[in-house]
Amino acid sequence: MLTSIRGLTAAILSAGALVTAAPAFAETADNDGAISEELIAASAALDNNGAQGAELVLSTQTASNVDRAIQPIVDTASAMAGESGLTFSANIALASEYRFRGVDLSGGELAVQGGFDVSHSSGFYVGTWASNLDEDTVGYGSLELDLYGGWSGSVSDAVSVDVGFIAYTYPDAPAGDFDYYEVYGSLGFSLGPASATTGIAYAPGQDGLDFGGGTDDNLYLYTDLSVAVPGTPVSIDGHLGYTDGSLTFTNDSKAFDWSLGASVGLGGNFSASVAYVEAEGSFLPGQYDFTDATVVATLSASF
């Protein structure tokens, strides 16, 4: 919820639960010195370089250690599913800051994020995702916990569909109404090394979006493009979004956000990305600028 104090909280509609993933990951890291030392080095590098383009530090040995630590958990869960058609997956990420639809939700500070998903062979899925927030600037507590579910499937070899529901919750927010929900839908297209996604997310009127500005609903439209560089693990990624409703920092409740960057596979389950991110906003002198232009670097892993 991003208006007044916060303007809004990815999708691209990305959503997950680190509240449980982060402690478990930290405990594993403590048991393997190599993981802890490398993560500290990565965090230090991000803090030193900040929003001007943080360098992600991850050795091949670190990737191998984390992979060995987490992969057995996912494999065991999948094996337990047997022939039920269920698939379990997990993700974790370290980002130089948390930007959602172009808006800064971590106060320009490092963000630890991650989640779990359960999908069925029929196409139905449920999941959870979480990220730390900056409670001093954002005002919604220190944690965002998203819960979602939906259905995805292929219409043809080149076209896919995804529809669902997502709830944005803030477990340690101060007294008041902060949680809200959206319904969403998207179409994905692929042609050779290029892929595109266009989607819509709508949050109907609800107390968690009523900031006293005359609207308590929100509409978000977006398009994402990605082109793989032939013969390399690199992709060039672009995003354009448009918000109409309560979740903006503009005087007329309308705003564009955009990003341009690149992502690269690091081998195994790891990848890294860097992107220039910006969004429209209207701020008075001295106010915290939630939509200032920045460069966000992210190191992520999926299992």
N, C-alpha and C positions, 0 to 999 in steps of 0.2 A: 504494500500500500504505500504509494508514493505520493502523497500530495501533502502540501504543507510541509510537515516534518519529513516525510519520506518519499514522496513521489511515486514509487512502485517497486514492487519487487519485480529460465531459459527456458524458455523454449526458444531458445527455440522451444520451448516447453520442456526443459529438462527438469526433472524432479527426483529426491533420495534421502536416506537416513544415516547421517554420520554420527549421530549421537551415540549409537551403539558401535558403528564401524570404527570410529576414531579411537576409543579406549582399547578395543580389541587389537587394533593395528599397533598402538603404542606398546601394548604388553608384548606383542610378538617382537617388536623392534628392540625392546629392552633385553630380550633373550638372545638377540643376535646383534652384537656390537656393530657389525658392518652396516646393518640397516639404519640403526640410530645415528651413527656418525654421518652417513651419507644424507639422511633427511635433514640433520642439523645444518650440514653444509649447504644443502639446497635452499633451506629456509633463510639462512644468512645471506645467500646470494640474492634472493628475492628482496629482502629487506634493504640491502645495500643499494640496489639499483632501483627499487620502487617502481612507480608507474611509468618511468621513462624507458622501460624495456628490460625487465629482469632476465638474467641468465639462469636457466634451469640447469642444475647440476645433478647428474645421475650417472653412475658408472655402470658398466655391463654387469659387474659383480653384484651391485645393489639390485638391479632389475631381476637378476637370477634369484637372489635371496628372497625378495618380496614375493616373487612368483611361487617359489617353493613353499613359502609360509602360508599363502592364501589359497592357492589352487587346490590343495587337498580338501579344504573345507567345502569349496564349490563342487568338487567332484563327488564328495560324500553325499551332499544334499541331492545332487542329481541322481546318484545311484539309488538313494532312498525312494526317489519318485517312481522307480521301477518302470512299469509299462503304463503308468497313468497318463502319460503325455505331458507331464509337467517338466519345465526347465527352470533352474535357478541360476541367477547371475548376480554379480556385484560389481560396483565401480567405486573408485576413490580418486580424488584429485587434490592437487595443491596449486592454488592460483595466486598471482600477485595481488589481486583484489577481486571481490565478487561484484560483477556487473550483471544486472538483470534488465534486459531490454534497454541497454545503454545507461542504466542508472546505477550509481555507486551505492551498494548496501553494506559495505564493510569498512567505510570510512577511509578508503584508500589503503587499508592494511591487508596483510596476508589472509587468505581464506582457505580453510580445510573443508572439503565437501565429499559427499559420497552417498551411496544408497544400495538397495537390494531390490531385485525384481523376480517375480514368479510369472511365467507365461505358460499357456497351454497350447497344445498342437492345433486347437480350434482357432487360435488367434487372440483369445482373450488374455489379458494380463492385469496384474496389480503390482504396485511398487511403492517405495518410499525413498525420499531423498532429503538431505539436510545440509545446511551450511551455517557457519558462524556469521553473526552480524555485528556491527558496531553499535552498541546500545546508546552511546553518547550522542551520535549524530542521527542515527536512524530512528531511535525511540521506540523500537518494537522488541526490546530485550536483546539477548545475545545469541538467540537461536531461531532459525527458520526450519520447520519440519513440514515437508510436503507429502501428501498421501494422494495416490492417483490410481485410476483403473480405466480400462478401455478395451478396444479391439483394433487389431491391425491385420492387414492381409494384402495380397497382391491381386489386382484386377487383371493384369497381364504381365508379361515379362518385363515391361518397361514402366508400369504404373502400379503404385501402391496406395493404400488408404489407411488412415489412422484416426480414430474418433475416441473421445473419452471425457473424463471428469477429473479435476484436480482441486484439492483443498490446500490452501496455504495457511499454515498454523504457526503460532508464535508462543510456545509453551511458557516462557518466563517473561512475557510482556507485562507491563504495568496494568492496573485495573482499567477496564474498558473493552470495547469491541475492536479487535484487530484482525481476527481470522476472516478469510473470505474464500470463495470458490469460483471456479470457471468451468465451462464446458468448452471443448476444443475439437477441431477437425483439421486434417491436412491431406494433401495429395502429394505424392512423391513421384518424380519422373527421372529416368536414367537413359542416357544415350552415349554409348561408348565410355570415354573417361569422364564425362560430365554428368552431374546429377543436380536436381533442383527440387525444392520443397516449397509449396505455398500453403499457407494455413490461416486459420482464424481462431481466436479465443474470445469468448464472451463471458463476462461476469455480470449477472443480473443485479438489480438493486438489492442491497443488503447493508446491515449496520456497519460491517467492517470496512465498507467503502464510502461511508457517509462522513465527509470531512467538512460539511457545512458550506461547500462551494457550489451548491445548486444541482449536483448530480451524484448519484450513488451507484452507478453502473459503469462498465468499462468495456470497450471493444478494442481488440488488437488484431491487426492484419500484418502478415509478414511474408517475405520470400527469402529463401536461402539458396545460394548457388555454390557448387564445388566442382573444381576441375582438377583431375589428377595429372601430374606432370609425367609423361611417358618415360618409362625406364627408371623412375625414381620412386621413393616412398613418400614424396611430397605432394600435397594438394593445396591449391589456392582457393580460399574460401571468402565468400562475400555474404552480407546480410543487410536487409532493409526492412524496417518495421514502422508501423504507424499506429499510434494510440489515440483514441477518441473517448474521453471519459474522465473519471476521477483520478486515474493513476498517471498523472503527468505533473511536471513542474512548470507548466506554462500558464499564462493568464487566461487563455481561451480553452483550456482543457484539451488541446490537440498538439501532438508532437510526433516528429520523426526520430528514429534512431537508426544507426548504421554502423557497420564494422567491415574491415577488410584485413585479411591476414593469411597465414599459412599454417599447415599442420604437417607433422611428419611421424611416421611409425618408427619406433626405436628398437623394434625387435621384441619377440615375446608378446606380452600383453600391454606393453607400454607405448605411449605416444606423447608428443609435446606439441604445443601450438603457441603462436603469438599473434595478436591482432590489435589493430588500432580501432578504438571504440569511441563513439560520440553520440550525444542525444541533444535534442532541443530543450532549452530551459530558460526561465526568466527569474533572475535573482537580484536582490537588492545588495548594495555594498555591505560587506561584512557577513552576509549569509553564507552558509556552507553550500558549495556548488556541487550538487549531486550528479550533474550531467556534463562536467568538464571533460574535454578530450583526454584520452590516456592510452597507454599501451598495456595490454594485459597478457601476461605469459602464464601458461598452464601446463602442468605435468600431470598426466592421468594414466590410470590403469584400469582394465576391465577383466573380469574373470568369469 
